[in-house]
Amino acid sequence: MKLTSPDKGWSWMVLLAAFGVMVVQGIFIGTLGIIHLSLLDRFHDTNLKTALAGSIFACMNTAGGIVTSLMVDKYSCRVVTIFGSLLFTCGLVVCALPVSLNLVIFFYGILAGIGSSMTNTAAYFVVGYNFKLRQNVASGIATSGIALGGLFIPTAIEMIREFYGNRAFFTTLGGIALQPVFLGCMYFPSYLEESRKYKSPPLDNKHRSSLNSGSNWLTIIKNPGFICFACCLCLTQLGVFVMYLHFPNYVTTMGFSVLEASYLLNVRGICAFVSRLLISLLVNTSNHSVRETTLVFGMFTFLALASMLLSVYGTSFGGLLIYCIFLGFYGDSVFSILNIINMKLVGRQQFAAATGIEFAAMGICIFVGPSIVGNVIDEGGTYDICFVITGTLIMLGGVLSLISGVFTTETVDDLQPKNTNTEMVLHTNEVSERFSTDCVEYRDTQECVTLTPDSNLLG
């Protein structure tokens, strides 16, 4: 059984599949506000309670990162993606039935949110496990799928909702959520993914393996650079998801239609798509002199100022359009270089666990932000005050990103072992009949992995 080689061959097909999964993810992020409006129209409940569905979905979508990282360690990116997609689909299809808002909050918010988290997080991991030299470009291409999912899709989704109704609307979303099942089948076993699993203590000593995993997590949490950057992501995504969830409703309070709000979301998607590609290409050039964390600081500072001043220039459709351009260019482009930043902070072997921790922490903040704003609006507050506060939090997050840059290494390779001829022999007694040869080997210029006939290749 031949493993996928880094940066070549089937790795590019894996990147294409991860890109497709990210497109699906982008569709649901881009239509988060549209779904919120459909639930308001369907159940006529308070803004706070209705916003819980979208807030919990966004929370689960990121907070499930730790669980996903553990499942990827135990099984594989492929298994986690397929199972998560099925869970995602089931949660949305149930919402198409004549159920109450409470059940929608559970099935859409929790069940579909966990399934979405599994497919989304595994897509980040699988790119990191299939690319080394071209990690920045690969991550940029994959995460640009999220932006592509927001291109024109909000308008199409809104048209489907107006034509078929709010309940059939969720059936359509369920069909979209099913696509990662087929895309996940393309996640062939990766050399970097498999070798990482067996660099821990021997498989016949589960207790030592668990202790080693716990020690790795403790090392990550004690890393000051990682803590600063994780807090940066928490604060900034709190503010960004407030805009994702409440911006369409804010547009309607300004006297514009839902369809016009969807047009603005399309502009945001176009800008996000271009931004992710440009940033990944910029970071991949060998002559750039700006740290990735400094670049993140600049992006979030611009977005913070645009959010705090929205009430000044956002009174017309043109002003709202300008804000969507800022939101698209600077809102979540950090995710196109997230892998490389984490590798520079904690190393390649621990980047998956670090990403899972960051996603879990972001999930809590993403849940809190939109819910608080929904309560403020219900109590008679204004969006203007909320946007000033969220803009301030985004700016503070940018400062934390700048501080975290002090603790990063110059290159990812600085954190990697220098052994050039390392051999690992992986043993189990479960599936020896799968192989007809004495051994299967993968070699490159740095490492050698020998897989004996009784090796158990997960995924």
LORO-821690 format. One record per residue (C-alpha): residue number from 1; residue in three letters; chain; y, z, x. Coordinates in pm, 1 decimal. Each point is the difference from the previous one (the first is absolute). Example, Ala and Ser with C-alpha at 12.3 -4.5 7.8 and 13.67 -1.06 7.14 Angstrom:
PT  nr rest kette        v        w        u
PT   1  Ala     A   -450.0    780.0   1230.0
PT   2  Ser     A    344.0    -66.0    137.0
end
This chain:
PT  nr rest kette        v        w        u
PT   1  Met     A      0.0      0.0      0.0
PT   2  Lys     A    322.5   -115.0    164.5
PT   3  Leu     A    315.9    209.4    -32.9
PT   4  Thr     A    348.6   -138.9    -54.3
PT   5  Ser     A    192.3    -45.3    326.4
PT   6  Pro     A    363.6    115.7     28.1
PT   7  Asp     A    272.6   -263.4    -39.6
PT   8  Lys     A   -234.7   -296.6    -48.4
PT   9  Gly     A   -267.8   -156.7   -217.8
PT  10  Trp     A    -69.4    173.8   -327.8
PT  11  Ser     A    280.9    249.7     62.5
PT  12  Trp     A    241.0   -256.8   -141.5
PT  13  Met     A   -206.4    -28.3   -317.3
PT  14  Val     A      9.1    378.1    -27.7
PT  15  Leu     A    378.6    -21.0     37.2
PT  16  Leu     A     11.0   -256.3   -280.3
PT  17  Ala     A   -203.1    231.0   -224.6
PT  18  Ala     A    222.1    298.9     84.9
PT  19  Phe     A    302.5   -216.8    -78.4
PT  20  Gly     A   -147.9    -74.7   -344.5
PT  21  Val     A    -61.0    370.2    -64.8
PT  22  Met     A    360.8     70.3     96.1
PT  23  Val     A    117.6   -268.1   -244.7
PT  24  Val     A   -178.6    186.7   -278.8
PT  25  Gln     A    159.6    322.3    120.9
PT  26  Gly     A    341.6   -164.5     -1.6
PT  27  Ile     A    -45.6   -114.7   -359.1
PT  28  Phe     A    -43.0    358.2   -117.3
PT  29  Ile     A    284.3    135.9    211.9
PT  30  Gly     A    229.8   -277.8   -119.1
PT  31  Thr     A    -87.8     55.6   -365.3
PT  32  Leu     A     12.0    381.1     13.4
PT  33  Gly     A    328.4      0.5   -191.5
PT  34  Ile     A   -125.6   -264.0   -246.6
PT  35  Ile     A   -304.5    214.9    -76.6
PT  36  His     A    229.8    298.3    -48.7
PT  37  Leu     A    206.9   -195.4   -252.5
PT  38  Ser     A   -315.3   -115.6   -181.9
PT  39  Leu     A   -117.2    361.5    -36.3
PT  40  Leu     A    342.2    105.9   -129.7
PT  41  Asp     A    -15.5   -280.9   -255.2
PT  42  Arg     A   -359.7     77.2    -97.2
PT  43  Phe     A      8.8    379.5    -37.1
PT  44  His     A    374.6     77.9    -52.8
PT  45  Asp     A    -35.3    326.5    193.7
PT  46  Thr     A    243.3    170.0    239.3
PT  47  Asn     A    101.6   -164.9    324.5
PT  48  Leu     A   -145.2    291.0    198.6
PT  49  Lys     A   -346.8     -6.1   -154.4
PT  50  Thr     A    -19.9   -378.5      4.3
PT  51  Ala     A    109.5     -9.6    363.4
PT  52  Leu     A   -291.4    231.5     84.4
PT  53  Ala     A   -242.4   -291.5    -37.8
PT  54  Gly     A    175.4   -214.5    259.4
PT  55  Ser     A     83.6    296.9    223.3
PT  56  Ile     A   -360.7    120.4      9.4
PT  57  Phe     A   -122.6   -356.2     60.4
PT  58  Ala     A    236.4    -39.2    295.1
PT  59  Cys     A    -95.5    347.5    123.1
PT  60  Met     A   -375.0    -66.3    -17.9
PT  61  Asn     A     54.2   -342.4    153.5
PT  62  Thr     A    115.3    164.5    322.3
PT  63  Ala     A   -134.8    356.5    -21.5
PT  64  Gly     A   -354.2   -135.8     -5.2
PT  65  Gly     A     45.6   -112.5    359.1
PT  66  Ile     A   -183.3    301.1    146.1
PT  67  Val     A   -300.3    -46.0   -228.7
PT  68  Thr     A     -3.7   -370.9     79.7
PT  69  Ser     A      5.0     62.6    375.9
PT  70  Leu     A   -297.4    235.8    -34.9
PT  71  Met     A   -190.4   -251.7   -211.3
PT  72  Val     A     71.0   -279.6    247.6
PT  73  Asp     A   -137.6    221.4    277.1
PT  74  Lys     A   -317.3     66.7   -199.6
PT  75  Tyr     A    -53.2   -345.2   -150.6
PT  76  Ser     A    225.3   -297.7     81.1
PT  77  Cys     A    321.8   -172.7   -103.3
PT  78  Arg     A   -205.1   -247.2   -202.6
PT  79  Val     A   -186.1    261.4   -205.9
PT  80  Val     A    316.1    202.7    -64.5
PT  81  Thr     A    196.6   -308.0   -111.1
PT  82  Ile     A   -264.6   -121.4   -245.7
PT  83  Phe     A    -53.2    343.9   -154.5
PT  84  Gly     A    375.2     65.5    -19.7
PT  85  Ser     A     63.4   -332.3   -172.8
PT  86  Leu     A   -260.2     75.7   -268.3
PT  87  Leu     A    156.5    341.6    -57.9
PT  88  Phe     A    345.7   -158.7    -13.5
PT  89  Thr     A   -112.0   -253.4   -261.6
PT  90  Cys     A   -173.8    255.4   -222.5
PT  91  Gly     A    309.4    220.2    -10.6
PT  92  Leu     A    223.2   -286.0   -115.4
PT  93  Val     A   -239.3   -149.2   -254.1
PT  94  Val     A    -35.3    335.6   -176.9
PT  95  Cys     A    379.7      5.1    -43.5
PT  96  Ala     A    -30.0   -320.8   -204.8
PT  97  Leu     A   -192.3    196.5   -264.7
PT  98  Pro     A    176.6    195.1   -279.0
PT  99  Val     A     41.5    318.2    204.4
PT 100  Ser     A    270.2    264.8     23.5
PT 101  Leu     A    263.1     28.6    269.3
PT 102  Asn     A   -187.3    296.2    148.3
PT 103  Leu     A   -307.2   -215.8     54.2
PT 104  Val     A    213.4   -278.6    145.2
PT 105  Ile     A    144.1    250.2    246.6
PT 106  Phe     A   -354.4     92.9    104.6
PT 107  Phe     A   -160.6   -344.8     11.8
PT 108  Tyr     A    298.7   -195.2    132.3
PT 109  Gly     A    161.8    275.6    202.6
PT 110  Ile     A   -301.1    174.3    152.9
PT 111  Leu     A   -308.0   -224.3    -26.1
PT 112  Ala     A    170.2   -335.0     63.3
PT 113  Gly     A    224.3    165.3    260.0
PT 114  Ile     A   -296.6    125.1    202.6
PT 115  Gly     A   -167.7   -340.7    -19.4
PT 116  Ser     A    319.5   -171.5    110.1
PT 117  Ser     A     32.2    242.5    291.1
PT 118  Met     A   -350.4    -81.8    121.6
PT 119  Thr     A     61.6   -375.8      5.2
PT 120  Asn     A    350.6     29.9    146.2
PT 121  Thr     A    -74.2    248.7    278.1
PT 122  Ala     A   -323.1   -173.6    101.5
PT 123  Ala     A    198.6   -323.9     41.2
PT 124  Tyr     A    225.2    171.9    256.0
PT 125  Phe     A   -303.4    136.1    184.1
PT 126  Val     A   -194.3   -325.6      9.6
PT 127  Val     A    291.6   -183.7    162.0
PT 128  Gly     A     27.4    272.2    263.9
PT 129  Tyr     A   -372.7    -33.6     70.8
PT 130  Asn     A      7.7   -378.9     38.8
PT 131  Phe     A    304.3    -52.8    222.5
PT 132  Lys     A    118.5    136.1    334.2
PT 133  Leu     A    224.5   -247.3    184.2
PT 134  Arg     A    145.0   -143.5   -323.3
PT 135  Gln     A     16.2    327.4   -192.1
PT 136  Asn     A    369.3    -33.0    -94.2
PT 137  Val     A    -27.1   -356.3   -125.8
PT 138  Ala     A   -320.9     75.6   -191.3
PT 139  Ser     A    150.6    309.3   -163.3
PT 140  Gly     A    314.7   -192.2    -89.1
PT 141  Ile     A   -197.0   -283.3   -159.9
PT 142  Ala     A   -224.1    239.9   -194.8
PT 143  Thr     A    277.7    224.3   -130.7
PT 144  Ser     A    215.6   -300.1    -91.0
PT 145  Gly     A   -258.3    -48.2   -274.0
PT 146  Ile     A    152.8    300.5   -175.4
PT 147  Ala     A    334.5   -176.7     -1.1
PT 148  Leu     A   -160.7   -325.8   -111.3
PT 149  Gly     A   -158.4    184.3   -291.5
PT 150  Gly     A    349.5     86.6   -115.8
PT 151  Leu     A    119.0   -362.6      6.5
PT 152  Phe     A     47.0   -124.3   -356.7
PT 153  Ile     A   -293.7    213.0   -117.1
PT 154  Pro     A    222.0    258.6   -179.2
PT 155  Thr     A    147.7   -279.7   -211.0
PT 156  Ala     A   -343.2   -145.4    -77.6
PT 157  Ile     A   -136.5    345.0    -87.2
PT 158  Glu     A    294.6     68.2   -231.4
PT 159  Met     A    -54.9   -334.4   -175.4
PT 160  Ile     A   -368.1     87.2    -49.3
PT 161  Arg     A     98.6    336.7   -144.4
PT 162  Glu     A    250.7   -152.6   -242.6
PT 163  Phe     A   -250.2   -265.7   -111.5
PT 164  Tyr     A   -322.3    203.8    -25.7
PT 165  Gly     A    131.7    351.5    -56.2
PT 166  Asn     A    -17.5    325.5    192.3
PT 167  Arg     A   -375.1     61.2    -39.4
PT 168  Ala     A   -121.5   -343.7    105.3
PT 169  Phe     A    244.6     32.3    285.8
PT 170  Phe     A   -226.7    263.4    159.0
PT 171  Thr     A   -304.1   -226.7    -35.7
PT 172  Thr     A    180.5   -261.2    208.3
PT 173  Leu     A     82.8    260.7    261.4
PT 174  Gly     A   -366.1    105.6      5.9
PT 175  Gly     A   -103.0   -356.3     80.2
PT 176  Ile     A    244.8     -7.8    290.6
PT 177  Ala     A   -132.3    333.3    130.9
PT 178  Leu     A   -353.7   -144.1     11.9
PT 179  Gln     A     82.4   -256.4    268.8
PT 180  Pro     A    -47.2    233.1    302.4
PT 181  Val     A   -370.7     16.5    -88.5
PT 182  Phe     A    -38.9   -359.1    118.3
PT 183  Leu     A    250.2     30.0    283.5
PT 184  Gly     A   -167.2    314.8    132.0
PT 185  Cys     A   -327.1   -189.5     42.9
PT 186  Met     A    171.7   -186.4    286.7
PT 187  Tyr     A     45.8    322.8    200.8
PT 188  Phe     A   -285.0    -67.4    243.0
PT 189  Pro     A    -92.9    284.7    239.2
PT 190  Ser     A    255.1     27.7    279.5
PT 191  Tyr     A    -80.1     81.6    362.1
PT 192  Leu     A    295.4    240.4     22.8
PT 193  Glu     A    -88.4    165.2   -330.3
PT 194  Glu     A   -366.9     52.1     85.4
PT 195  Ser     A     54.7    109.6    360.2
PT 196  Arg     A    259.2    255.0   -112.7
PT 197  Lys     A   -255.3    168.6   -227.1
PT 198  Tyr     A   -243.1     54.0    283.9
PT 199  Lys     A    248.9    129.6    253.4
PT 200  Ser     A    -35.1    334.9   -173.6
PT 201  Pro     A   -291.7    241.1     82.2
PT 202  Pro     A   -359.6   -123.1    -59.9
PT 203  Leu     A   -100.2    -85.0   -354.8
PT 204  Asp     A   -280.8    260.5     -6.9
PT 205  Asn     A    252.1    282.2     32.7
PT 206  Lys     A    210.5     -8.2   -317.1
PT 207  His     A    159.1    338.8     60.9
PT 208  Arg     A    137.8   -103.4    337.8
PT 209  Ser     A    129.3   -321.9   -154.3
PT 210  Ser     A    180.3    193.2   -274.2
PT 211  Leu     A    153.7    236.2    254.1
PT 212  Asn     A    113.6   -295.5    209.4
PT 213  Ser     A    161.6   -162.8   -305.2
PT 214  Gly     A    178.2    324.5    -86.1
PT 215  Ser     A    121.9     33.1    357.0
PT 216  Asn     A    140.0   -354.5    -10.6
PT 217  Trp     A    190.6     72.1   -321.0
PT 218  Leu     A    137.4    322.5    148.6
PT 219  Thr     A    117.6   -191.6    306.4
PT 220  Ile     A    177.2   -253.2   -222.4
PT 221  Ile     A    174.0    265.9   -209.6
PT 222  Lys     A    121.7    181.7    312.4
PT 223  Asn     A    159.2   -319.4    134.2
PT 224  Pro     A    380.6     46.0    -44.5
PT 225  Gly     A     69.4   -373.7      2.0
PT 226  Phe     A   -254.1    -56.9   -273.6
PT 227  Ile     A    142.2    286.1   -210.2
PT 228  Cys     A    352.0   -144.8     24.1
PT 229  Phe     A   -114.6   -348.2    -94.8
PT 230  Ala     A   -217.1    127.6   -287.3
PT 231  Cys     A    301.2    190.1   -138.4
PT 232  Cys     A    205.9   -316.4     40.9
PT 233  Leu     A   -245.2   -192.8   -216.4
PT 234  Cys     A     -8.0    277.8   -260.1
PT 235  Leu     A    375.5     15.7    -47.2
PT 236  Thr     A     60.9   -373.6      6.9
PT 237  Gln     A   -282.7    -92.5   -234.8
PT 238  Leu     A    112.6    270.1   -243.9
PT 239  Gly     A    329.3   -183.2    -30.2
PT 240  Val     A   -148.2   -350.9      5.7
PT 241  Phe     A   -249.9     70.2   -279.4
PT 242  Val     A    274.6    153.2   -213.0
PT 243  Met     A    160.7   -342.6     13.5
PT 244  Tyr     A   -326.9   -185.0    -63.3
PT 245  Leu     A    -76.5    202.9   -312.1
PT 246  His     A    346.0     55.3   -147.8
PT 247  Phe     A    199.7   -303.9    111.5
PT 248  Pro     A   -114.3   -228.6   -288.3
PT 249  Asn     A     93.5    268.5   -252.0
PT 250  Tyr     A    332.3     49.4    178.1
PT 251  Val     A     66.2   -373.5    -29.6
PT 252  Thr     A    -64.5     12.0   -376.5
PT 253  Thr     A    241.2    294.7    -36.2
PT 254  Met     A    262.8   -225.4    158.0
PT 255  Gly     A    -41.5   -240.8   -292.8
PT 256  Phe     A   -240.4   -253.7    154.1
PT 257  Ser     A   -338.6   -105.0   -137.5
PT 258  Val     A   -343.9     88.8    136.3
PT 259  Leu     A    -48.8   -364.9     97.4
PT 260  Glu     A    322.7      8.1    203.9
PT 261  Ala     A   -127.1    317.5    168.1
PT 262  Ser     A   -318.7   -186.6     93.9
PT 263  Tyr     A    210.4   -275.3    159.4
PT 264  Leu     A    161.2    262.8    222.6
PT 265  Leu     A   -344.6    126.8     98.1
PT 266  Asn     A    -93.4   -355.1     97.8
PT 267  Val     A    295.4     -8.7    240.3
PT 268  Arg     A   -114.4    330.6    147.2
PT 269  Gly     A   -346.3   -147.8     52.3
PT 270  Ile     A    131.7   -308.5    178.3
PT 271  Cys     A    211.4    210.0    237.6
PT 272  Ala     A   -288.3    240.3     67.3
PT 273  Phe     A   -232.8   -290.2     82.4
PT 274  Val     A    243.6   -149.2    251.2
PT 275  Ser     A     86.6    339.5    146.9
PT 276  Arg     A   -359.8    102.1     71.4
PT 277  Leu     A    -73.6   -323.2    183.0
PT 278  Leu     A    321.5     10.5    204.6
PT 279  Ile     A    -45.2    363.2    102.9
PT 280  Ser     A   -363.1    -48.8    104.2
PT 281  Leu     A     95.0   -307.6    204.5
PT 282  Leu     A    292.6    182.4    160.6
PT 283  Val     A   -213.3    296.3    102.7
PT 284  Asn     A   -272.3   -229.2    135.6
PT 285  Thr     A    234.7   -171.4    248.3
PT 286  Ser     A    -38.1    127.7    354.2
PT 287  Asn     A    373.6      3.2     74.1
PT 288  His     A    125.1    217.9   -285.1
PT 289  Ser     A    166.8    319.0    123.1
PT 290  Val     A     22.5    197.0   -325.2
PT 291  Arg     A   -262.8    258.5    -87.1
PT 292  Glu     A   -175.2    -42.8   -334.3
PT 293  Thr     A    116.5    346.1   -112.4
PT 294  Thr     A    361.4    -92.2     81.2
PT 295  Leu     A    -39.5   -316.2   -204.7
PT 296  Val     A   -127.5    210.8   -291.3
PT 297  Phe     A    304.9    227.2     33.8
PT 298  Gly     A    233.7   -297.5    -29.3
PT 299  Met     A   -176.9   -142.6   -304.9
PT 300  Phe     A      2.0    326.6   -191.8
PT 301  Thr     A    363.2     73.0     88.7
PT 302  Phe     A    111.2   -329.7   -157.0
PT 303  Leu     A   -213.3     66.4   -309.0
PT 304  Ala     A    135.2    354.7    -32.7
PT 305  Leu     A    360.7   -120.5      2.4
PT 306  Ala     A    -79.9   -273.0   -253.6
PT 307  Ser     A   -163.7    256.7   -232.1
PT 308  Met     A    278.0    257.3     21.0
PT 309  Leu     A    267.5   -263.0    -74.3
PT 310  Leu     A   -192.4   -176.6   -277.5
PT 311  Ser     A    219.9    149.2   -272.3
PT 312  Val     A    304.4   -156.3    170.3
PT 313  Tyr     A   -114.5   -360.7     35.6
PT 314  Gly     A   -297.5    -11.4   -241.2
PT 315  Thr     A    194.9    -30.2   -324.6
PT 316  Ser     A    -63.4   -375.3    -26.7
PT 317  Phe     A   -309.0   -219.6     27.7
PT 318  Gly     A    126.8   -122.9    338.4
PT 319  Gly     A     28.2    355.5    128.9
PT 320  Leu     A   -353.5     80.7   -118.8
PT 321  Leu     A   -118.4   -315.7    172.9
PT 322  Ile     A    156.6    117.9    327.2
PT 323  Tyr     A   -182.2    331.7    -27.4
PT 324  Cys     A   -333.8   -173.6    -59.8
PT 325  Ile     A     57.6   -196.3    320.7
PT 326  Phe     A     48.3    326.7    189.6
PT 327  Leu     A   -301.2    158.3   -171.8
PT 328  Gly     A   -215.7   -298.2     86.7
PT 329  Phe     A    103.2    -26.2    364.1
PT 330  Tyr     A     -6.6    370.1     82.5
PT 331  Gly     A   -203.0    178.4   -270.4
PT 332  Asp     A   -352.7      3.4    135.7
PT 333  Ser     A     -2.0   -243.1    290.9
PT 334  Val     A   -102.5    293.5    217.8
PT 335  Phe     A   -357.9    -56.3   -115.0
PT 336  Ser     A    -17.3   -329.1    186.4
PT 337  Ile     A     22.8    193.8    327.8
PT 338  Leu     A   -160.1    326.2   -117.0
PT 339  Asn     A   -326.2    -57.5    188.3
PT 340  Ile     A    170.2    -58.3    333.6
PT 341  Ile     A    228.2    303.4    -40.7
PT 342  Asn     A   -295.2    228.0    -79.8
PT 343  Met     A   -198.3   -137.8    294.0
PT 344  Lys     A    290.0     79.8    231.8
PT 345  Leu     A     26.8    350.4   -146.1
PT 346  Val     A   -367.7    105.5    -16.0
PT 347  Gly     A   -211.8   -278.2    157.6
PT 348  Arg     A   -226.7   -272.4   -135.6
PT 349  Gln     A   -295.7    232.5    -57.0
PT 350  Gln     A    201.5    230.1   -228.9
PT 351  Phe     A    237.5   -242.2   -169.6
PT 352  Ala     A   -213.8    -26.2   -315.7
PT 353  Ala     A     -3.3    377.1    -51.3
PT 354  Ala     A    373.7     14.4     71.1
PT 355  Thr     A     66.9   -273.0   -256.2
PT 356  Gly     A   -207.7    186.8   -257.3
PT 357  Ile     A    197.2    319.4     55.2
PT 358  Glu     A    329.5   -186.8    -29.5
PT 359  Phe     A   -106.5   -168.3   -323.1
PT 360  Ala     A   -107.7    333.2   -148.4
PT 361  Ala     A    332.6    162.6     86.2
PT 362  Met     A    193.8   -297.1   -137.4
PT 363  Gly     A   -197.3     18.4   -324.1
PT 364  Ile     A    130.0    349.5    -75.3
PT 365  Cys     A    361.8   -104.3     55.0
PT 366  Ile     A    -45.5   -321.7   -196.6
PT 367  Phe     A   -124.1    205.0   -295.2
PT 368  Val     A    285.9    249.1     16.9
PT 369  Gly     A    290.7   -245.8     32.9
PT 370  Pro     A    -40.3   -225.5   -306.9
PT 371  Ser     A   -103.7    296.0   -218.0
PT 372  Ile     A    312.7    198.9     86.9
PT 373  Val     A    221.8   -300.4    -67.1
PT 374  Gly     A   -171.0    -52.4   -336.8
PT 375  Asn     A     71.6    362.3    -92.5
PT 376  Val     A    363.8    -28.6    110.6
PT 377  Ile     A     49.7   -305.1   -223.9
PT 378  Asp     A   -164.8    176.5   -295.8
PT 379  Glu     A    236.6    295.5     45.9
PT 380  Gly     A    305.0   -225.5    -17.3
PT 381  Gly     A     53.3    -66.1    368.5
PT 382  Thr     A     94.0   -335.0    147.7
PT 383  Tyr     A   -178.0   -236.1    234.2
PT 384  Asp     A    307.0     -6.4    224.1
PT 385  Ile     A    -49.7    360.4    112.4
PT 386  Cys     A   -373.1    -56.9     51.4
PT 387  Phe     A     60.6   -303.7    218.1
PT 388  Val     A    245.7    189.6    220.9
PT 389  Ile     A   -257.3    276.2     55.7
PT 390  Thr     A   -287.3   -239.1     71.2
PT 391  Gly     A    224.0   -198.5    236.7
PT 392  Thr     A     73.5    319.9    192.0
PT 393  Leu     A   -372.3     73.7     31.1
PT 394  Ile     A    -65.3   -353.1    126.9
PT 395  Met     A    266.8     43.3    267.7
PT 396  Leu     A   -149.9    332.0    109.3
PT 397  Gly     A   -339.4   -170.5     25.9
PT 398  Gly     A    151.5   -264.9    224.9
PT 399  Val     A    131.2    269.2    234.5
PT 400  Leu     A   -348.6    153.5     22.9
PT 401  Ser     A   -138.4   -341.8     95.2
PT 402  Leu     A    251.1    -16.1    284.9
PT 403  Ile     A   -111.9    342.9    121.6
PT 404  Ser     A   -370.0    -94.7    -13.8
PT 405  Gly     A     68.7   -287.6    239.1
PT 406  Val     A     44.5    251.5    282.1
PT 407  Phe     A   -373.0     77.1    -15.6
PT 408  Thr     A   -139.6   -356.4     -6.8
PT 409  Thr     A   -152.1   -173.9    301.3
PT 410  Glu     A    123.1   -334.0    126.7
PT 411  Thr     A   -315.6   -190.8    -95.1
PT 412  Val     A   -311.2     59.8   -204.7
PT 413  Asp     A   -216.1    -50.9    308.1
PT 414  Asp     A    156.3    306.0    163.5
PT 415  Leu     A   -199.4    209.9   -245.1
PT 416  Gln     A   -332.4   -175.1     52.8
PT 417  Pro     A   -278.9     99.1    237.7
PT 418  Lys     A      6.8   -185.5    330.0
PT 419  Asn     A   -380.4    -37.3     28.6
PT 420  Thr     A    -84.4   -365.8     44.1
PT 421  Asn     A   -378.2     13.9    -13.4
PT 422  Thr     A   -105.0    243.0   -267.2
PT 423  Glu     A   -330.3    -30.0   -180.5
PT 424  Met     A    -98.0    171.9   -322.4
PT 425  Val     A   -349.9     -9.5   -141.2
PT 426  Leu     A    -12.5     78.4   -371.6
PT 427  His     A   -324.4    141.3   -139.5
PT 428  Thr     A   -133.4     63.5   -349.7
PT 429  Asn     A   -347.6    -37.5   -147.1
PT 430  Glu     A     93.5   -142.4   -339.2
PT 431  Val     A     12.9   -379.8     10.1
PT 432  Ser     A   -190.2   -119.2    307.3
PT 433  Glu     A   -161.1   -278.7   -198.6
PT 434  Arg     A    338.2   -172.0    -44.8
PT 435  Phe     A      5.4   -137.0    351.1
PT 436  Ser     A   -250.5   -240.6    151.7
PT 437  Thr     A    137.4     14.9    356.2
PT 438  Asp     A    -12.6    284.0    247.6
PT 439  Cys     A    374.1     59.8     -8.0
PT 440  Val     A    325.2   -149.9   -110.1
PT 441  Glu     A    298.3     27.8    232.8
PT 442  Tyr     A    372.8    -51.3    -25.8
PT 443  Arg     A    194.6    -28.7    324.1
PT 444  Asp     A    361.9    -53.6     93.1
PT 445  Thr     A    201.4     60.5    315.4
PT 446  Gln     A     39.7    370.9    -69.7
PT 447  Glu     A   -303.9    140.5   -178.7
PT 448  Cys     A   -369.1    -56.0    -69.9
PT 449  Val     A   -185.7    118.7   -308.4
PT 450  Thr     A   -377.9    -34.3    -14.4
PT 451  Leu     A   -148.4     15.7   -349.3
PT 452  Thr     A   -373.6     64.2     12.5
PT 453  Pro     A   -241.6   -129.0   -268.5
PT 454  Asp     A     11.8    333.9   -178.3
PT 455  Ser     A    378.9      3.9    -18.2
PT 456  Asn     A    151.2     66.1   -339.5
PT 457  Leu     A    306.5   -222.2    -43.3
PT 458  Leu     A    193.2    141.6   -289.6
PT 459  Gly     A    182.6   -237.1   -234.3
end
